[in-house]
Amino acid sequence: MSAFTLRLPDYKHERLKAMAEQRGMSLARLLDELTTQALVEFDTETRFMQRALRGSNRVERGFELLRKAQGESVA
């Protein structure tokens, strides 16, 4: 496990401490949960962008398959 120093304005530090207290956890645990949530969002966005890039040349094929699934004739 790693440790690091985080510099925050006093008002943010106080708000985070109040948030942790309200949730019944330590400030360290709250920050761990918040960073986990941020990383999950980052990973999700990264995977989405990778998939979008892989499919960028397949838009017309996608529309063709959609028309086929809807019962329209495919030319």
N, C-alpha and C positions, 0 to 999 in steps of 0.2 A: 504494500500500500504506500502511496506517496502523500506527502504533505506539501502545501504551498501557501504562500501569503497572498491574500486577496485584499486589495485596497478598495474600500467603498466609502462613499460619503456617510457621515454619521447617521443621517436620517434613514438611509437604506439599511444600515446595520441594525438600527433600532426596530425598523419595520419587520425585518427578517427574523429578529429575535422574538418579536411579538407573534409573528406567524407560527414559528416553531412552537412556542409556548401554547398557543391556541390549539395546535394539532397534537400536543402532548409528546413532543419529541425534542431532541437536542438540535441546536443550530447546525451541527455537522451532519446529522441525519437528514435534515431538511435540504441542505445544500446537495447532499448525495442524491436525494430523490429528484431534485430540480435538474441537476446535471444529467441524470439518467433520462429524464423526460426529454431534455433538449437533444441528447444523442439519438434517441429513438426517432424524433422528428427529423433530424438530419439524415439518418440512415434511410428513412422512408422516402424523403425527398430525393436523395441520391439514387435510390433504386428506381424511382419513378422516372427521373431524368434519363437514366441509362436505358430503360425500356423504351422511352419516347424516342430517343436517338436511334435505337435499333429499328424501330418501326417507321421512322420518318420517310423511308423510301417505299413504304408498303401501303400508303394511304389509299390509293386507287384499288389495290387488291382487297383491302378491308371493306371498302364500299361495295365492291363486287360480291364479296361473301355476304354482306348484309342484305343486298338486294336478293341474292339467292335464298337466304334464310327467310325472307319475307315473301317468297314465292314468285318474284318477278323474274322474267327471262333475262339471262345474262348473255350479252353480245360478245 
